[in-house]
Amino acid sequence: MFETLKEILVNKLKVTPEQVTPESTKEDIELDSLAVVELSLVLETELGITISDDELLDAETIGDMARLIEERSARV
């Protein structure tokens, strides 16, 4: 799921691929709260996964976000 999230971050939110690692924080890749809201919407439209922006903001690293997405996709 990390690679899917990375692809979304790079293609939809214009994050540099080299910046995105499982250990990267939102600050490392300059993902502000508005970008997190956009990510939440992209996840819903592209993957059919509903994760609120608050839940994404609570994730400390990109790896944590990927695990959250993976957990949600398992329930769909």
N, C-alpha and C positions, 0 to 999 in steps of 0.2 A: 504493500500500500504506500510505502514511502516514495517509490518511484512515480506512482500516480500523482501523489501530492506534489512532488517536485515538478512534474510536468505541468501541472495546473499553475503552480507558483511562477514558473518560468514563462509559460505561454500566455497566461491570462493576466498575471499581476506584474509581469516584466521584471522579475527578480533574476539576477545573474545566476546561472547554473552553478558556478563554483561556490557561491555563497551558501547554497542549500545542502546542509548535511543533517543527519539525524540529531546532532548535538547543537545545531544552530538555534539561537533564540529568535523571538520575533524582532528584537532589537538588532540582532546581527544582520538580518536580511531587510531591515527597515520596513517591517510590516506594521503599519500603524492601525489604529482601531477602525478606520474607514476601510482599509484594505482587508481587515479581518471580516468585516461585514460583507464585503464583496466576495471573499473566499467562501463564506457560509452560503451565499446565493449560488455561486458556481458549483459547489458540492451538491446542492439540491438539484440544480438543473442538469448537471452533467452526469452525476452518479446516482441521483435519486435518494441521497442521504440527507436527513435533516439533523443538523448540528447548529445550535445557536451560536451567535458570535461571542456571547459570554463564556460558553463552554470552550470555544477555541482560544479565547483570551486567557482562560485559566491554565491552558496547556503551557508548560514552561519551555519546551523545545519543539522543534519541528517533528522529531521522533515521537514525542507525546501526542502531537496532533495526528500523526499517521496511525498510532495505536487507537486513538479515539475513533477515527474514521473506520478503521478495520473492525472495531467492536460494533459500531453502528451498522456497517454493511453486512455483518454476520446476522443481524436481526432482521434485515429487510428480506 
